[in-house]
Amino acid sequence: MIKIYGLKNCDSCRRAVKALPEAQLVDVRAEGVPQGVLAQAHMLFGDAMLNTRSTTWRGLSEQERTAPPLDLIAAHPALMKRPLVAAGEGLFLGWTDATEAEVRAAL
């Protein structure tokens, strides 16, 4: 089973869902990301998980921005770079042609 953690109105997430019609989209605002998946993703991607170009990030104070990335994502799910794709045994962050090829290879 493929799970795409993202937002239903995110263009990158929509492209991922279109490319992987068998995948299930998990809206991180409504359902969140399981703690185990978040922890594993943070081990793999580190601070790259934070979308520092988002309007949510720009709305944070300097003090709020210093919080650990997992705490920030838990408090503000839209701060997570999207999509986070769980396919097979792997996790993939973002959606590019290269990421799509990696996801398909993991299946």
Buried (B, 14 or more C-beta within 10 A) or exposed (E): EBBBBBBEEBEBBBBBBEBBEEBEBBBBEEEBBEEEBBEBBBEBBEEBBBBEEBEBBEEBEEEEEEBEBBEBBBEBBBBBBBBBBBBEEBBBBBBEEEBBEBBEEBE
